[in-house]
Amino acid sequence: MSTHAKRERLLLADLLEAAGPEAPTLCDGWKTRDLAAHVVVRERRADAAGGLLVGALKARLERVQAEFAAKPYEELIQLIRTGPPRFSPMSLKQIDEAANTVEFFVHAEDVRRAQPDWSRRELDPVLSDVLWSRTERTARLLGRRSPVGLVLRRPDGRTAVAHKGAPVVTVTGEPAELLLYAFGRQDAADVEVVGDQAAVERLRAAELGM
């Protein structure tokens, strides 16, 4: 049975392939080639991927990622499509689903929404609920650097508190849009933002996400 992570992986690979190696992305300073290299290093080079979380390892991560970015772009796309090697924990379906569903969804939108003619995806309700569940669980981590109180609200009224504080800004949208907003893609997310205008502007400029 196909998993959300597998479907998002293949979609990301298709989008990267269609865009070509020099297209813009929503990741500051990264073109599609850089984003593809990041995805490959994250799941194939555990010795370097630790730099995503540990500052002391960041220089190594950047060096290894640059080495991968120099590879033929078609090779990077194929490595993304085929996934991690068998000895990698991420080759296990449960770990792949937990670690990569959101990762690949967000990066697919990083490619899609950086293009001038992008259009919003229509997601099936099951995937939407999966994205909402992940948003709920990680809301406080993603919103920890918010300069104001931050509440994420679905159109049906369900909410997640991403940051306690005052004044409070409420961001309303579908789960995918709220996830993107919380991951720092504030300008690209299709949401309604309600609150004191000064607080809204501070939140828009904040560095949300991991």
LUMKOL-527641 format. One record per residue (C-alpha): x, y, z. Coordinates in steps of 0.001 Angstrom, whole numbers, plus 500000, padded with zeros to 6 digits. Each point is the difference from the previous one (the first is absolute). Last residue first. Layout:
BEGIN
XYZ
...
This chain:
BEGIN
512239524345512764
497241502455499183
499339503692500546
502470502794499342
497855503055500652
499257502658497371
496336499077499642
499684499737503754
501232503540500552
497614501262497328
497046498210501597
500944501374503410
500022503564498638
496641499418498375
498373498614503156
498517496658499081
498598497914497171
501952498130497319
497984498214497328
501952497288498221
501301498993496570
503655499399500897
502744501466497788
500828503088502065
500124498083503276
502234497172498759
501658499668503409
499069496403500785
496989501224501980
498593501623496869
500579496856497955
498228497907502601
497123502464500175
499618499845496228
499972496205499945
497496499884502858
497515502375498318
500057503567501238
499696502335502964
502868501833501709
499118501600503333
502336502664501413
500076500475503756
501412503065501755
501159498498502213
501701496694500666
499855496271499496
501417498594496778
498806497348497555
496602499461501582
498069497549497827
496401500506498999
496948498168498691
497362502472498824
498791498300496819
501986502510497888
503198498757501706
501678502281502530
503659500602500858
500490502204503063
503086502168500500
500808502290502929
502649502464498899
503737500066499189
499800496488498543
503267498145500558
498395496915501557
497430499705497228
501351496895498292
500731498263503302
496660501020501476
498096498819496929
501785496637499714
497223497663501083
497148502114498670
501722500494496639
500699496279499687
496317499222500634
498968502715497552
502241498520497296
498511496545500569
496491501471499909
500723501670496663
501449496736498680
496765498205500859
497808502798498623
501567499783496513
502007503031499033
499142502432497207
503278501613499118
500266503774499627
501213501418496715
503431501206498964
500493502190496940
502833502211501292
502014497106501480
501117500241503621
496757498384501090
500711496636498354
503602499566501153
499504500887503648
496641498210499763
501836496776499219
502361500842502866
497125500255502462
498414496725498869
503339498196499985
500874500928503557
496424499536501261
499783496402498790
503692499311500599
500776499144503601
496836498218501153
499217498273496701
503605499012499406
500256498720503552
496906497811499583
501038498820496539
503530498982500965
502495501372497454
500447502983502307
501981497801502392
502679499813497280
501460496568499227
497720499611496986
501299503133498288
497864503168500114
497457500872497317
499811498945496374
498313503220498912
502331502278501956
503085498229498649
498573500290496480
499515503747500382
503568500394501273
501361498046497029
498038502162497549
501591503084501554
503503498757499229
502085500324503173
501180503413501197
497061500260502429
501281496824501642
503372501567500777
498290503175501215
497897497898502384
503136498347501354
501630503366500703
496849501545501467
499476497015502299
503614500113501142
499683503692500842
496761499367501882
501434497334502287
500689502312502950
496515501491499623
498263496695500667
496500499560498551
500358500144496214
503702499296500473
499057496453500964
499420499451496278
503757499620499482
500709496558501455
496405499002499242
500802500287496307
497231498326497991
496781501437501429
500899503633500581
502673500020497299
497479499160497282
497424502570501096
502622502734500350
501446499237496548
496538500368498449
499531503331501771
503352501249498745
499202499010496400
496568501621500275
501559503336500892
500765500875503573
500801503425501411
496937500183502201
497859496871499660
496851500988498071
501533498590496844
501457501530496831
500786497946496870
503591499167499080
499944496189499910
496852499455497889
496408500758500957
498565496805498506
502544497785501750
499520501722503345
496225499688499694
500189496325499055
502387499224502876
497718501811502447
497006498028498709
501889496735500379
500945500805503598
496481501224500808
498568496671498830
502567498032502001
499437502065503130
496221499667499763
500377496243499792
499369497662497094
498731496563500890
